[in-house]
Amino acid sequence: MVTRWWEERSALQRFDLYTRGTLYSMVAAEPLVALFITSAGTDGPSAPAVLRFVAVSAVHAAVAFMVLRAGIEWYLGRGVWPYRWTAGLLAATVAVMGAAVAVFGWDAPAEPGISDGVVTVFAFVLVVGVTVGALTPRLASPSLMVLMVLVAAAVVAAGLLSDWPVQSAFGAGFSTLFAYFGGWTAFRASVWMLGVVFELDRSRQVQADLAVAEERLRFARDLHDILGRNLSVIAVKSELAAALARRGRDESADEMMAVRDIAQESLREVRDVVRGYREVDLATELSGARSVLRSAGVATRVVGEVSPLPPDVQAVLGWVAREGTTNVLRHSSASTCVITVARDDGCVTLTMVNDGVRSASGESAGSGLSGLAERLGELGGSLTAERLDGDRFRLAARVPS
């Protein structure tokens, strides 16, 4: 069930779930880390103190989760920054740090190194740093670097004022700076990549819309070039014929016949344009399918050569290529597609195989398949649409040539 649910997600949805799940799990692991640290050793704090501390850390992780989730939405331009939750997170961080000091104390370690209490305190400082510092709109990267250095300096100063060994104090400061910087860059980079992927998906959709608009403009331009000139001539000759008729001159009939001829010529030219627009050339359709699929991020290969075929065969196979390409884009999250054209036993077979199928059956891949089957049937051909093992789908059209 989980595998099927995952397969039905698009590539963008999978990346979004993976990125968010990774970041959320890092924050959600905070209470487990707190429990592990506090329960380590035989001379640690009492069980009630450990439970209180883990409960406080769980509240802190929950608030950090809310900040992180809203912060991601803000970064993607789909929400506002959660200022109240941020203030609550800062307050929860102070509470957790105070609880850590109360549980572990702030005594100098028995030997150079970092005590368990200090490790716990700065684990929570790391959490608030990566959730707030990585996404906050009020602090630029240089400001965050300065803040990291100040936090590390405060750790060193606190250790020295508490009579820690110099090596332990500076070790704690360096560890805090390293962890803070590593966590901040990890969160920031993850959210940045998520934003880039969403932007690429929007750009792909815009590119597809522009391609449709460009084709409409081309068709409109062709109609204008044909009809604009002829309609202007028709208007002038009609006015001339009307003027001649008012004067009782016989030439008006000749002018109206000329108008009729021009109108018939315009009708033929419009039909030629529409016929050319509707005509399907298999080689052109395969080239267009490969270009469209590759622009959508689908690695596409066309195997085989399109030898001269009858016009009706080229037309129907071209429509198969069009419908198959549409189904790949609409009904799958494909990463690869292989289009094969082969001739054998007096028949031509066009096969499209892609992965990333989300639908449960081939029948739901597209309503246009029934129309294609009827077209192929008129020529004695057949259409097969089936789901293969895993998430692969095959569309095969076979028609006598």
Protein Blocks (a to p, Z undefined) as FASTA:
>chain_A
ZZmmmmmpcfklmmmmmmmmmmmmmmmmmmmmmmmmmmgojklccfklmmmmmmmmmmmm
mmmmmmmmmmmmmmnopaccdfklmmmmmmmmmmmmmmmmmmnopadcfbgcddfklmmm
mmmmmmmmmmmmmmockbcfklmmmmmmmmmmmmmmmmmmnopafklmmmmmmmmmmmmm
mmmmmmmmmmmmmmmmmmmmmmmmmmmmmmmmmmmmmmmmmmmmmmmmmmmmmmmmmmmm
mmmmmnopaklmmmmmmmmmmmmmmmmmmmmmmmmmmpccfklmmmmmmmmmmmnopacd
dedjdddddfklmmmmmmmmmmmmmmmmmmcccfbdcdddddeehiacdddddehiabfb
fklnofklmmmmmmmmmnopacdddddehjadcddddddZZ
